[in-house]
Amino acid sequence: MMGLTMNIEIHDAALAARIQRQIQATGSGSAEETLLRLLETQEEQDRWFLANREAIDAKIRRGIAQLDRGEGIPEDQLDAYLAERKAQPE
């Protein structure tokens, strides 16, 4: 589709501002370049998700099974647990 021209109108001021901020943050030369980068990033994330879907689903099933066995963390203890995990060196 060489030579295809597409004009896009953005009527949402907040969205237009987000695109403008993205242009500035990335040093892109244009909205077109910014949108291309965003699409490439999204496509890469989609490819990663599809490639790892089986492992992700297995982890979700394992977590649900743990919850079903009562192995979950009570909600009132969750913030402290996460803070402790975050503080541990990797």
HTML snippet that shows the backbone in 3Dmol.js (N, CA, C, O; Angstrom):
<script src="https://3Dmol.org/build/3Dmol-min.js"></script>
<div id="view" style="width:600px;height:400px;position:relative"></div>
<script>
const pdb = `
ATOM      1  N   MET A   1       0.827  -1.185   0.000  1.00  0.00           N
ATOM      2  CA  MET A   1       0.000   0.000   0.000  1.00  0.00           C
ATOM      3  C   MET A   1       0.875   1.254   0.000  1.00  0.00           C
ATOM      4  O   MET A   1       0.679   2.159   0.811  1.00  0.00           O
ATOM      5  N   MET A   2       1.779   1.293  -0.859  1.00  0.00           N
ATOM      6  CA  MET A   2       2.659   2.453  -0.952  1.00  0.00           C
ATOM      7  C   MET A   2       1.840   3.655  -1.392  1.00  0.00           C
ATOM      8  O   MET A   2       0.946   3.542  -2.231  1.00  0.00           O
ATOM      9  N   GLY A   3       2.153   4.792  -0.821  1.00  0.00           N
ATOM     10  CA  GLY A   3       1.496   6.016  -1.217  1.00  0.00           C
ATOM     11  C   GLY A   3       0.149   6.253  -0.563  1.00  0.00           C
ATOM     12  O   GLY A   3      -0.548   7.204  -0.917  1.00  0.00           O
ATOM     13  N   LEU A   4      -0.233   5.404   0.388  1.00  0.00           N
ATOM     14  CA  LEU A   4      -1.502   5.576   1.078  1.00  0.00           C
ATOM     15  C   LEU A   4      -1.420   6.796   1.981  1.00  0.00           C
ATOM     16  O   LEU A   4      -0.485   6.922   2.772  1.00  0.00           O
ATOM     17  N   THR A   5      -2.370   7.675   1.872  1.00  0.00           N
ATOM     18  CA  THR A   5      -2.438   8.845   2.731  1.00  0.00           C
ATOM     19  C   THR A   5      -3.624   8.691   3.653  1.00  0.00           C
ATOM     20  O   THR A   5      -4.726   8.349   3.224  1.00  0.00           O
ATOM     21  N   MET A   6      -3.383   8.950   4.938  1.00  0.00           N
ATOM     22  CA  MET A   6      -4.449   8.841   5.920  1.00  0.00           C
ATOM     23  C   MET A   6      -4.394  10.087   6.801  1.00  0.00           C
ATOM     24  O   MET A   6      -3.351  10.425   7.361  1.00  0.00           O
ATOM     25  N   ASN A   7      -5.500  10.740   6.908  1.00  0.00           N
ATOM     26  CA  ASN A   7      -5.608  11.883   7.804  1.00  0.00           C
ATOM     27  C   ASN A   7      -6.394  11.443   9.025  1.00  0.00           C
ATOM     28  O   ASN A   7      -7.470  10.856   8.910  1.00  0.00           O
ATOM     29  N   ILE A   8      -5.850  11.731  10.181  1.00  0.00           N
ATOM     30  CA  ILE A   8      -6.501  11.349  11.428  1.00  0.00           C
ATOM     31  C   ILE A   8      -6.831  12.620  12.196  1.00  0.00           C
ATOM     32  O   ILE A   8      -5.966  13.466  12.425  1.00  0.00           O
ATOM     33  N   GLU A   9      -8.087  12.740  12.587  1.00  0.00           N
ATOM     34  CA  GLU A   9      -8.500  13.867  13.411  1.00  0.00           C
ATOM     35  C   GLU A   9      -8.693  13.371  14.829  1.00  0.00           C
ATOM     36  O   GLU A   9      -9.341  12.350  15.058  1.00  0.00           O
ATOM     37  N   ILE A  10      -8.133  14.092  15.771  1.00  0.00           N
ATOM     38  CA  ILE A  10      -8.288  13.747  17.175  1.00  0.00           C
ATOM     39  C   ILE A  10      -9.133  14.829  17.814  1.00  0.00           C
ATOM     40  O   ILE A  10      -8.733  15.991  17.879  1.00  0.00           O
ATOM     41  N   HIS A  11     -10.297  14.437  18.281  1.00  0.00           N
ATOM     42  CA  HIS A  11     -11.242  15.386  18.865  1.00  0.00           C
ATOM     43  C   HIS A  11     -11.172  15.408  20.380  1.00  0.00           C
ATOM     44  O   HIS A  11     -11.788  16.261  21.018  1.00  0.00           O
ATOM     45  N   ASP A  12     -10.426  14.477  20.962  1.00  0.00           N
ATOM     46  CA  ASP A  12     -10.286  14.389  22.408  1.00  0.00           C
ATOM     47  C   ASP A  12      -9.028  15.159  22.804  1.00  0.00           C
ATOM     48  O   ASP A  12      -7.914  14.750  22.477  1.00  0.00           O
ATOM     49  N   ALA A  13      -9.212  16.276  23.509  1.00  0.00           N
ATOM     50  CA  ALA A  13      -8.081  17.138  23.871  1.00  0.00           C
ATOM     51  C   ALA A  13      -7.076  16.403  24.759  1.00  0.00           C
ATOM     52  O   ALA A  13      -5.869  16.612  24.636  1.00  0.00           O
ATOM     53  N   ALA A  14      -7.567  15.556  25.640  1.00  0.00           N
ATOM     54  CA  ALA A  14      -6.665  14.819  26.527  1.00  0.00           C
ATOM     55  C   ALA A  14      -5.797  13.854  25.727  1.00  0.00           C
ATOM     56  O   ALA A  14      -4.608  13.710  26.011  1.00  0.00           O
ATOM     57  N   LEU A  15      -6.380  13.191  24.731  1.00  0.00           N
ATOM     58  CA  LEU A  15      -5.610  12.277  23.884  1.00  0.00           C
ATOM     59  C   LEU A  15      -4.583  13.043  23.060  1.00  0.00           C
ATOM     60  O   LEU A  15      -3.436  12.613  22.935  1.00  0.00           O
ATOM     61  N   ALA A  16      -4.987  14.159  22.508  1.00  0.00           N
ATOM     62  CA  ALA A  16      -4.058  14.986  21.737  1.00  0.00           C
ATOM     63  C   ALA A  16      -2.884  15.427  22.605  1.00  0.00           C
ATOM     64  O   ALA A  16      -1.741  15.449  22.148  1.00  0.00           O
ATOM     65  N   ALA A  17      -3.171  15.778  23.861  1.00  0.00           N
ATOM     66  CA  ALA A  17      -2.117  16.190  24.782  1.00  0.00           C
ATOM     67  C   ALA A  17      -1.186  15.024  25.100  1.00  0.00           C
ATOM     68  O   ALA A  17       0.026  15.208  25.205  1.00  0.00           O
ATOM     69  N   ARG A  18      -1.744  13.834  25.251  1.00  0.00           N
ATOM     70  CA  ARG A  18      -0.914  12.643  25.512  1.00  0.00           C
ATOM     71  C   ARG A  18       0.015  12.370  24.348  1.00  0.00           C
ATOM     72  O   ARG A  18       1.190  12.060  24.548  1.00  0.00           O
ATOM     73  N   ILE A  19      -0.492  12.482  23.149  1.00  0.00           N
ATOM     74  CA  ILE A  19       0.348  12.268  21.964  1.00  0.00           C
ATOM     75  C   ILE A  19       1.441  13.326  21.908  1.00  0.00           C
ATOM     76  O   ILE A  19       2.593  13.013  21.608  1.00  0.00           O
ATOM     77  N   GLN A  20       1.089  14.568  22.192  1.00  0.00           N
ATOM     78  CA  GLN A  20       2.081  15.650  22.183  1.00  0.00           C
ATOM     79  C   GLN A  20       3.161  15.400  23.235  1.00  0.00           C
ATOM     80  O   GLN A  20       4.343  15.620  22.974  1.00  0.00           O
ATOM     81  N   ARG A  21       2.760  14.944  24.417  1.00  0.00           N
ATOM     82  CA  ARG A  21       3.749  14.635  25.463  1.00  0.00           C
ATOM     83  C   ARG A  21       4.657  13.492  25.021  1.00  0.00           C
ATOM     84  O   ARG A  21       5.856  13.506  25.299  1.00  0.00           O
ATOM     85  N   GLN A  22       4.092  12.513  24.339  1.00  0.00           N
ATOM     86  CA  GLN A  22       4.879  11.377  23.859  1.00  0.00           C
ATOM     87  C   GLN A  22       5.873  11.833  22.795  1.00  0.00           C
ATOM     88  O   GLN A  22       7.011  11.364  22.766  1.00  0.00           O
ATOM     89  N   ILE A  23       5.453  12.737  21.931  1.00  0.00           N
ATOM     90  CA  ILE A  23       6.346  13.291  20.908  1.00  0.00           C
ATOM     91  C   ILE A  23       7.537  13.958  21.599  1.00  0.00           C
ATOM     92  O   ILE A  23       8.684  13.743  21.209  1.00  0.00           O
ATOM     93  N   GLN A  24       7.264  14.758  22.612  1.00  0.00           N
ATOM     94  CA  GLN A  24       8.327  15.469  23.323  1.00  0.00           C
ATOM     95  C   GLN A  24       9.212  14.505  24.110  1.00  0.00           C
ATOM     96  O   GLN A  24      10.435  14.648  24.112  1.00  0.00           O
ATOM     97  N   ALA A  25       8.611  13.540  24.766  1.00  0.00           N
ATOM     98  CA  ALA A  25       9.365  12.607  25.605  1.00  0.00           C
ATOM     99  C   ALA A  25      10.318  11.736  24.790  1.00  0.00           C
ATOM    100  O   ALA A  25      11.409  11.401  25.249  1.00  0.00           O
ATOM    101  N   THR A  26       9.906  11.378  23.597  1.00  0.00           N
ATOM    102  CA  THR A  26      10.723  10.483  22.773  1.00  0.00           C
ATOM    103  C   THR A  26      11.598  11.226  21.779  1.00  0.00           C
ATOM    104  O   THR A  26      12.449  10.625  21.123  1.00  0.00           O
ATOM    105  N   GLY A  27      11.392  12.519  21.668  1.00  0.00           N
ATOM    106  CA  GLY A  27      12.158  13.281  20.698  1.00  0.00           C
ATOM    107  C   GLY A  27      11.762  12.965  19.265  1.00  0.00           C
ATOM    108  O   GLY A  27      12.535  13.179  18.331  1.00  0.00           O
ATOM    109  N   SER A  28      10.569  12.462  19.108  1.00  0.00           N
ATOM    110  CA  SER A  28      10.070  12.138  17.769  1.00  0.00           C
ATOM    111  C   SER A  28       9.914  13.411  16.954  1.00  0.00           C
ATOM    112  O   SER A  28       9.700  14.494  17.497  1.00  0.00           O
ATOM    113  N   GLY A  29      10.023  13.259  15.653  1.00  0.00           N
ATOM    114  CA  GLY A  29       9.889  14.402  14.776  1.00  0.00           C
ATOM    115  C   GLY A  29       8.462  14.724  14.401  1.00  0.00           C
ATOM    116  O   GLY A  29       8.174  15.797  13.871  1.00  0.00           O
ATOM    117  N   SER A  30       7.555  13.777  14.681  1.00  0.00           N
ATOM    118  CA  SER A  30       6.176  13.987  14.239  1.00  0.00           C
ATOM    119  C   SER A  30       5.239  13.034  14.980  1.00  0.00           C
ATOM    120  O   SER A  30       5.673  12.079  15.625  1.00  0.00           O
ATOM    121  N   ALA A  31       3.963  13.317  14.869  1.00  0.00           N
ATOM    122  CA  ALA A  31       2.952  12.416  15.428  1.00  0.00           C
ATOM    123  C   ALA A  31       3.024  11.067  14.719  1.00  0.00           C
ATOM    124  O   ALA A  31       2.820  10.024  15.340  1.00  0.00           O
ATOM    125  N   GLU A  32       3.310  11.088  13.429  1.00  0.00           N
ATOM    126  CA  GLU A  32       3.405   9.843  12.661  1.00  0.00           C
ATOM    127  C   GLU A  32       4.517   8.949  13.209  1.00  0.00           C
ATOM    128  O   GLU A  32       4.326   7.745  13.380  1.00  0.00           O
ATOM    129  N   GLU A  33       5.669   9.539  13.481  1.00  0.00           N
ATOM    130  CA  GLU A  33       6.784   8.767  14.035  1.00  0.00           C
ATOM    131  C   GLU A  33       6.434   8.227  15.422  1.00  0.00           C
ATOM    132  O   GLU A  33       6.761   7.086  15.750  1.00  0.00           O
ATOM    133  N   THR A  34       5.777   9.038  16.220  1.00  0.00           N
ATOM    134  CA  THR A  34       5.365   8.620  17.558  1.00  0.00           C
ATOM    135  C   THR A  34       4.379   7.464  17.479  1.00  0.00           C
ATOM    136  O   THR A  34       4.524   6.478  18.201  1.00  0.00           O
ATOM    137  N   LEU A  35       3.389   7.572  16.618  1.00  0.00           N
ATOM    138  CA  LEU A  35       2.406   6.499  16.473  1.00  0.00           C
ATOM    139  C   LEU A  35       3.066   5.217  15.968  1.00  0.00           C
ATOM    140  O   LEU A  35       2.689   4.125  16.391  1.00  0.00           O
ATOM    141  N   LEU A  36       4.033   5.333  15.080  1.00  0.00           N
ATOM    142  CA  LEU A  36       4.760   4.158  14.587  1.00  0.00           C
ATOM    143  C   LEU A  36       5.491   3.470  15.739  1.00  0.00           C
ATOM    144  O   LEU A  36       5.435   2.247  15.867  1.00  0.00           O
ATOM    145  N   ARG A  37       6.177   4.249  16.577  1.00  0.00           N
ATOM    146  CA  ARG A  37       6.879   3.675  17.731  1.00  0.00           C
ATOM    147  C   ARG A  37       5.902   2.995  18.684  1.00  0.00           C
ATOM    148  O   ARG A  37       6.168   1.899  19.176  1.00  0.00           O
ATOM    149  N   LEU A  38       4.782   3.642  18.941  1.00  0.00           N
ATOM    150  CA  LEU A  38       3.787   3.066  19.846  1.00  0.00           C
ATOM    151  C   LEU A  38       3.219   1.761  19.288  1.00  0.00           C
ATOM    152  O   LEU A  38       3.029   0.798  20.031  1.00  0.00           O
ATOM    153  N   LEU A  39       2.952   1.730  17.997  1.00  0.00           N
ATOM    154  CA  LEU A  39       2.449   0.501  17.375  1.00  0.00           C
ATOM    155  C   LEU A  39       3.487  -0.607  17.426  1.00  0.00           C
ATOM    156  O   LEU A  39       3.152  -1.761  17.694  1.00  0.00           O
ATOM    157  N   GLU A  40       4.741  -0.270  17.171  1.00  0.00           N
ATOM    158  CA  GLU A  40       5.801  -1.277  17.220  1.00  0.00           C
ATOM    159  C   GLU A  40       5.925  -1.859  18.627  1.00  0.00           C
ATOM    160  O   GLU A  40       6.098  -3.066  18.799  1.00  0.00           O
ATOM    161  N   THR A  41       5.834  -0.987  19.627  1.00  0.00           N
ATOM    162  CA  THR A  41       5.910  -1.441  21.015  1.00  0.00           C
ATOM    163  C   THR A  41       4.739  -2.356  21.344  1.00  0.00           C
ATOM    164  O   THR A  41       4.923  -3.409  21.955  1.00  0.00           O
ATOM    165  N   GLN A  42       3.536  -1.959  20.942  1.00  0.00           N
ATOM    166  CA  GLN A  42       2.358  -2.779  21.208  1.00  0.00           C
ATOM    167  C   GLN A  42       2.443  -4.123  20.498  1.00  0.00           C
ATOM    168  O   GLN A  42       2.092  -5.155  21.070  1.00  0.00           O
ATOM    169  N   GLU A  43       2.907  -4.112  19.257  1.00  0.00           N
ATOM    170  CA  GLU A  43       3.042  -5.364  18.509  1.00  0.00           C
ATOM    171  C   GLU A  43       4.058  -6.291  19.174  1.00  0.00           C
ATOM    172  O   GLU A  43       3.852  -7.504  19.218  1.00  0.00           O
ATOM    173  N   GLU A  44       5.155  -5.730  19.693  1.00  0.00           N
ATOM    174  CA  GLU A  44       6.157  -6.536  20.397  1.00  0.00           C
ATOM    175  C   GLU A  44       5.567  -7.129  21.666  1.00  0.00           C
ATOM    176  O   GLU A  44       5.808  -8.297  21.973  1.00  0.00           O
ATOM    177  N   GLN A  45       4.798  -6.340  22.406  1.00  0.00           N
ATOM    178  CA  GLN A  45       4.145  -6.854  23.606  1.00  0.00           C
ATOM    179  C   GLN A  45       3.163  -7.968  23.255  1.00  0.00           C
ATOM    180  O   GLN A  45       3.089  -8.975  23.958  1.00  0.00           O
ATOM    181  N   ASP A  46       2.419  -7.791  22.182  1.00  0.00           N
ATOM    182  CA  ASP A  46       1.472  -8.816  21.751  1.00  0.00           C
ATOM    183  C   ASP A  46       2.193 -10.106  21.382  1.00  0.00           C
ATOM    184  O   ASP A  46       1.739 -11.195  21.735  1.00  0.00           O
ATOM    185  N   ARG A  47       3.328  -9.990  20.665  1.00  0.00           N
ATOM    186  CA  ARG A  47       4.114 -11.179  20.293  1.00  0.00           C
ATOM    187  C   ARG A  47       4.629 -11.875  21.547  1.00  0.00           C
ATOM    188  O   ARG A  47       4.573 -13.100  21.649  1.00  0.00           O
ATOM    189  N   TRP A  48       5.138 -11.084  22.515  1.00  0.00           N
ATOM    190  CA  TRP A  48       5.645 -11.679  23.754  1.00  0.00           C
ATOM    191  C   TRP A  48       4.530 -12.415  24.487  1.00  0.00           C
ATOM    192  O   TRP A  48       4.717 -13.540  24.949  1.00  0.00           O
ATOM    193  N   PHE A  49       3.372 -11.773  24.589  1.00  0.00           N
ATOM    194  CA  PHE A  49       2.250 -12.402  25.277  1.00  0.00           C
ATOM    195  C   PHE A  49       1.859 -13.713  24.609  1.00  0.00           C
ATOM    196  O   PHE A  49       1.654 -14.715  25.293  1.00  0.00           O
ATOM    197  N   LEU A  50       1.755 -13.720  23.304  1.00  0.00           N
ATOM    198  CA  LEU A  50       1.375 -14.948  22.596  1.00  0.00           C
ATOM    199  C   LEU A  50       2.425 -16.039  22.785  1.00  0.00           C
ATOM    200  O   LEU A  50       2.084 -17.213  22.936  1.00  0.00           O
ATOM    201  N   ALA A  51       3.695 -15.654  22.777  1.00  0.00           N
ATOM    202  CA  ALA A  51       4.770 -16.630  22.946  1.00  0.00           C
ATOM    203  C   ALA A  51       4.804 -17.190  24.367  1.00  0.00           C
ATOM    204  O   ALA A  51       5.270 -18.310  24.575  1.00  0.00           O
ATOM    205  N   ASN A  52       4.320 -16.432  25.341  1.00  0.00           N
ATOM    206  CA  ASN A  52       4.395 -16.834  26.746  1.00  0.00           C
ATOM    207  C   ASN A  52       3.039 -17.157  27.358  1.00  0.00           C
ATOM    208  O   ASN A  52       2.926 -17.356  28.568  1.00  0.00           O
ATOM    209  N   ARG A  53       2.030 -17.208  26.533  1.00  0.00           N
ATOM    210  CA  ARG A  53       0.663 -17.384  27.038  1.00  0.00           C
ATOM    211  C   ARG A  53       0.500 -18.661  27.860  1.00  0.00           C
ATOM    212  O   ARG A  53      -0.141 -18.640  28.911  1.00  0.00           O
ATOM    213  N   GLU A  54       1.067 -19.758  27.399  1.00  0.00           N
ATOM    214  CA  GLU A  54       0.920 -21.029  28.103  1.00  0.00           C
ATOM    215  C   GLU A  54       1.523 -20.946  29.509  1.00  0.00           C
ATOM    216  O   GLU A  54       0.921 -21.421  30.471  1.00  0.00           O
ATOM    217  N   ALA A  55       2.700 -20.348  29.627  1.00  0.00           N
ATOM    218  CA  ALA A  55       3.349 -20.211  30.937  1.00  0.00           C
ATOM    219  C   ALA A  55       2.556 -19.270  31.835  1.00  0.00           C
ATOM    220  O   ALA A  55       2.420 -19.518  33.033  1.00  0.00           O
ATOM    221  N   ILE A  56       2.037 -18.203  31.265  1.00  0.00           N
ATOM    222  CA  ILE A  56       1.224 -17.255  32.040  1.00  0.00           C
ATOM    223  C   ILE A  56      -0.037 -17.945  32.552  1.00  0.00           C
ATOM    224  O   ILE A  56      -0.392 -17.816  33.724  1.00  0.00           O
ATOM    225  N   ASP A  57      -0.707 -18.676  31.667  1.00  0.00           N
ATOM    226  CA  ASP A  57      -1.922 -19.395  32.074  1.00  0.00           C
ATOM    227  C   ASP A  57      -1.616 -20.401  33.178  1.00  0.00           C
ATOM    228  O   ASP A  57      -2.411 -20.551  34.105  1.00  0.00           O
ATOM    229  N   ALA A  58      -0.469 -21.098  33.096  1.00  0.00           N
ATOM    230  CA  ALA A  58      -0.088 -22.073  34.118  1.00  0.00           C
ATOM    231  C   ALA A  58       0.122 -21.385  35.461  1.00  0.00           C
ATOM    232  O   ALA A  58      -0.286 -21.914  36.495  1.00  0.00           O
ATOM    233  N   LYS A  59       0.752 -20.215  35.459  1.00  0.00           N
ATOM    234  CA  LYS A  59       0.972 -19.480  36.702  1.00  0.00           C
ATOM    235  C   LYS A  59      -0.354 -19.021  37.305  1.00  0.00           C
ATOM    236  O   LYS A  59      -0.538 -19.061  38.521  1.00  0.00           O
ATOM    237  N   ILE A  60      -1.268 -18.589  36.452  1.00  0.00           N
ATOM    238  CA  ILE A  60      -2.589 -18.170  36.944  1.00  0.00           C
ATOM    239  C   ILE A  60      -3.321 -19.359  37.557  1.00  0.00           C
ATOM    240  O   ILE A  60      -3.911 -19.240  38.631  1.00  0.00           O
ATOM    241  N   ARG A  61      -3.283 -20.510  36.875  1.00  0.00           N
ATOM    242  CA  ARG A  61      -3.940 -21.708  37.415  1.00  0.00           C
ATOM    243  C   ARG A  61      -3.326 -22.112  38.751  1.00  0.00           C
ATOM    244  O   ARG A  61      -4.043 -22.485  39.680  1.00  0.00           O
ATOM    245  N   ARG A  62      -1.978 -22.037  38.848  1.00  0.00           N
ATOM    246  CA  ARG A  62      -1.296 -22.382  40.097  1.00  0.00           C
ATOM    247  C   ARG A  62      -1.734 -21.431  41.211  1.00  0.00           C
ATOM    248  O   ARG A  62      -1.980 -21.867  42.335  1.00  0.00           O
ATOM    249  N   GLY A  63      -1.831 -20.146  40.908  1.00  0.00           N
ATOM    250  CA  GLY A  63      -2.261 -19.173  41.911  1.00  0.00           C
ATOM    251  C   GLY A  63      -3.687 -19.402  42.370  1.00  0.00           C
ATOM    252  O   GLY A  63      -3.985 -19.291  43.559  1.00  0.00           O
ATOM    253  N   ILE A  64      -4.566 -19.721  41.439  1.00  0.00           N
ATOM    254  CA  ILE A  64      -5.960 -20.005  41.802  1.00  0.00           C
ATOM    255  C   ILE A  64      -6.032 -21.251  42.674  1.00  0.00           C
ATOM    256  O   ILE A  64      -6.788 -21.288  43.644  1.00  0.00           O
ATOM    257  N   ALA A  65      -5.251 -22.271  42.333  1.00  0.00           N
ATOM    258  CA  ALA A  65      -5.231 -23.497  43.144  1.00  0.00           C
ATOM    259  C   ALA A  65      -4.732 -23.194  44.556  1.00  0.00           C
ATOM    260  O   ALA A  65      -5.262 -23.733  45.528  1.00  0.00           O
ATOM    261  N   GLN A  66      -3.713 -22.334  44.676  1.00  0.00           N
ATOM    262  CA  GLN A  66      -3.219 -21.963  46.004  1.00  0.00           C
ATOM    263  C   GLN A  66      -4.295 -21.246  46.803  1.00  0.00           C
ATOM    264  O   GLN A  66      -4.473 -21.513  47.991  1.00  0.00           O
ATOM    265  N   LEU A  67      -5.015 -20.335  46.151  1.00  0.00           N
ATOM    266  CA  LEU A  67      -6.100 -19.630  46.835  1.00  0.00           C
ATOM    267  C   LEU A  67      -7.185 -20.599  47.265  1.00  0.00           C
ATOM    268  O   LEU A  67      -7.719 -20.491  48.369  1.00  0.00           O
ATOM    269  N   ASP A  68      -7.513 -21.548  46.394  1.00  0.00           N
ATOM    270  CA  ASP A  68      -8.535 -22.539  46.726  1.00  0.00           C
ATOM    271  C   ASP A  68      -8.135 -23.374  47.938  1.00  0.00           C
ATOM    272  O   ASP A  68      -8.996 -23.835  48.687  1.00  0.00           O
ATOM    273  N   ARG A  69      -6.830 -23.571  48.132  1.00  0.00           N
ATOM    274  CA  ARG A  69      -6.339 -24.342  49.286  1.00  0.00           C
ATOM    275  C   ARG A  69      -6.157 -23.464  50.520  1.00  0.00           C
ATOM    276  O   ARG A  69      -5.702 -23.939  51.560  1.00  0.00           O
ATOM    277  N   GLY A  70      -6.509 -22.192  50.407  1.00  0.00           N
ATOM    278  CA  GLY A  70      -6.383 -21.286  51.541  1.00  0.00           C
ATOM    279  C   GLY A  70      -4.969 -20.771  51.758  1.00  0.00           C
ATOM    280  O   GLY A  70      -4.641 -20.313  52.853  1.00  0.00           O
ATOM    281  N   GLU A  71      -4.138 -20.839  50.748  1.00  0.00           N
ATOM    282  CA  GLU A  71      -2.739 -20.436  50.864  1.00  0.00           C
ATOM    283  C   GLU A  71      -2.508 -18.965  50.506  1.00  0.00           C
ATOM    284  O   GLU A  71      -1.363 -18.525  50.397  1.00  0.00           O
ATOM    285  N   GLY A  72      -3.572 -18.221  50.327  1.00  0.00           N
ATOM    286  CA  GLY A  72      -3.437 -16.817  49.963  1.00  0.00           C
ATOM    287  C   GLY A  72      -3.018 -15.958  51.149  1.00  0.00           C
ATOM    288  O   GLY A  72      -2.978 -16.431  52.285  1.00  0.00           O
ATOM    289  N   ILE A  73      -2.712 -14.713  50.883  1.00  0.00           N
ATOM    290  CA  ILE A  73      -2.340 -13.763  51.922  1.00  0.00           C
ATOM    291  C   ILE A  73      -3.576 -12.941  52.254  1.00  0.00           C
ATOM    292  O   ILE A  73      -4.182 -12.357  51.355  1.00  0.00           O
ATOM    293  N   PRO A  74      -3.962 -12.883  53.521  1.00  0.00           N
ATOM    294  CA  PRO A  74      -5.136 -12.080  53.894  1.00  0.00           C
ATOM    295  C   PRO A  74      -4.964 -10.627  53.460  1.00  0.00           C
ATOM    296  O   PRO A  74      -3.861 -10.084  53.513  1.00  0.00           O
ATOM    297  N   GLU A  75      -6.037 -10.017  53.041  1.00  0.00           N
ATOM    298  CA  GLU A  75      -5.980  -8.662  52.488  1.00  0.00           C
ATOM    299  C   GLU A  75      -5.339  -7.665  53.440  1.00  0.00           C
ATOM    300  O   GLU A  75      -4.598  -6.783  53.007  1.00  0.00           O
ATOM    301  N   ASP A  76      -5.616  -7.796  54.736  1.00  0.00           N
ATOM    302  CA  ASP A  76      -5.062  -6.834  55.695  1.00  0.00           C
ATOM    303  C   ASP A  76      -3.554  -7.005  55.895  1.00  0.00           C
ATOM    304  O   ASP A  76      -2.919  -6.158  56.523  1.00  0.00           O
ATOM    305  N   GLN A  77      -2.975  -8.080  55.374  1.00  0.00           N
ATOM    306  CA  GLN A  77      -1.540  -8.317  55.486  1.00  0.00           C
ATOM    307  C   GLN A  77      -0.807  -8.123  54.154  1.00  0.00           C
ATOM    308  O   GLN A  77       0.420  -8.199  54.094  1.00  0.00           O
ATOM    309  N   LEU A  78      -1.565  -7.874  53.101  1.00  0.00           N
ATOM    310  CA  LEU A  78      -0.985  -7.836  51.763  1.00  0.00           C
ATOM    311  C   LEU A  78       0.017  -6.699  51.575  1.00  0.00           C
ATOM    312  O   LEU A  78       1.098  -6.926  51.031  1.00  0.00           O
ATOM    313  N   ASP A  79      -0.311  -5.490  52.008  1.00  0.00           N
ATOM    314  CA  ASP A  79       0.607  -4.359  51.829  1.00  0.00           C
ATOM    315  C   ASP A  79       1.945  -4.621  52.510  1.00  0.00           C
ATOM    316  O   ASP A  79       2.998  -4.354  51.930  1.00  0.00           O
ATOM    317  N   ALA A  80       1.912  -5.142  53.735  1.00  0.00           N
ATOM    318  CA  ALA A  80       3.153  -5.432  54.465  1.00  0.00           C
ATOM    319  C   ALA A  80       3.951  -6.520  53.752  1.00  0.00           C
ATOM    320  O   ALA A  80       5.175  -6.429  53.651  1.00  0.00           O
ATOM    321  N   TYR A  81       3.265  -7.545  53.261  1.00  0.00           N
ATOM    322  CA  TYR A  81       3.937  -8.628  52.543  1.00  0.00           C
ATOM    323  C   TYR A  81       4.625  -8.104  51.286  1.00  0.00           C
ATOM    324  O   TYR A  81       5.778  -8.443  51.019  1.00  0.00           O
ATOM    325  N   LEU A  82       3.924  -7.286  50.520  1.00  0.00           N
ATOM    326  CA  LEU A  82       4.505  -6.747  49.284  1.00  0.00           C
ATOM    327  C   LEU A  82       5.676  -5.825  49.582  1.00  0.00           C
ATOM    328  O   LEU A  82       6.673  -5.849  48.861  1.00  0.00           O
ATOM    329  N   ALA A  83       5.575  -5.013  50.630  1.00  0.00           N
ATOM    330  CA  ALA A  83       6.675  -4.124  51.010  1.00  0.00           C
ATOM    331  C   ALA A  83       7.900  -4.936  51.394  1.00  0.00           C
ATOM    332  O   ALA A  83       9.024  -4.579  51.042  1.00  0.00           O
ATOM    333  N   GLU A  84       7.684  -6.024  52.115  1.00  0.00           N
ATOM    334  CA  GLU A  84       8.792  -6.887  52.516  1.00  0.00           C
ATOM    335  C   GLU A  84       9.458  -7.533  51.306  1.00  0.00           C
ATOM    336  O   GLU A  84      10.684  -7.591  51.219  1.00  0.00           O
ATOM    337  N   ARG A  85       8.641  -8.015  50.376  1.00  0.00           N
ATOM    338  CA  ARG A  85       9.184  -8.629  49.157  1.00  0.00           C
ATOM    339  C   ARG A  85       9.972  -7.632  48.337  1.00  0.00           C
ATOM    340  O   ARG A  85      11.022  -7.961  47.785  1.00  0.00           O
ATOM    341  N   LYS A  86       9.465  -6.408  48.255  1.00  0.00           N
ATOM    342  CA  LYS A  86      10.103  -5.359  47.481  1.00  0.00           C
ATOM    343  C   LYS A  86      11.463  -4.990  48.081  1.00  0.00           C
ATOM    344  O   LYS A  86      12.395  -4.647  47.354  1.00  0.00           O
ATOM    345  N   ALA A  87      11.568  -5.063  49.395  1.00  0.00           N
ATOM    346  CA  ALA A  87      12.795  -4.671  50.088  1.00  0.00           C
ATOM    347  C   ALA A  87      13.891  -5.743  49.973  1.00  0.00           C
ATOM    348  O   ALA A  87      15.067  -5.454  50.194  1.00  0.00           O
ATOM    349  N   GLN A  88      13.507  -6.967  49.631  1.00  0.00           N
ATOM    350  CA  GLN A  88      14.493  -8.043  49.522  1.00  0.00           C
ATOM    351  C   GLN A  88      15.327  -7.874  48.258  1.00  0.00           C
ATOM    352  O   GLN A  88      14.797  -7.537  47.199  1.00  0.00           O
ATOM    353  N   PRO A  89      16.647  -8.112  48.370  1.00  0.00           N
ATOM    354  CA  PRO A  89      17.486  -8.055  47.165  1.00  0.00           C
ATOM    355  C   PRO A  89      17.136  -9.202  46.216  1.00  0.00           C
ATOM    356  O   PRO A  89      16.740 -10.287  46.641  1.00  0.00           O
ATOM    357  N   GLU A  90      17.291  -8.935  44.952  1.00  0.00           N
ATOM    358  CA  GLU A  90      16.924  -9.955  43.958  1.00  0.00           C
ATOM    359  C   GLU A  90      17.953 -11.001  43.809  1.00  0.00           C
ATOM    360  O   GLU A  90      17.784 -11.924  43.011  1.00  0.00           O
TER     361      GLU A  90
END
`;
const viewer = $3Dmol.createViewer("view");
viewer.addModel(pdb, "pdb");
viewer.setStyle({}, {cartoon: {color: "spectrum"}});
viewer.zoomTo();
viewer.render();
</script>
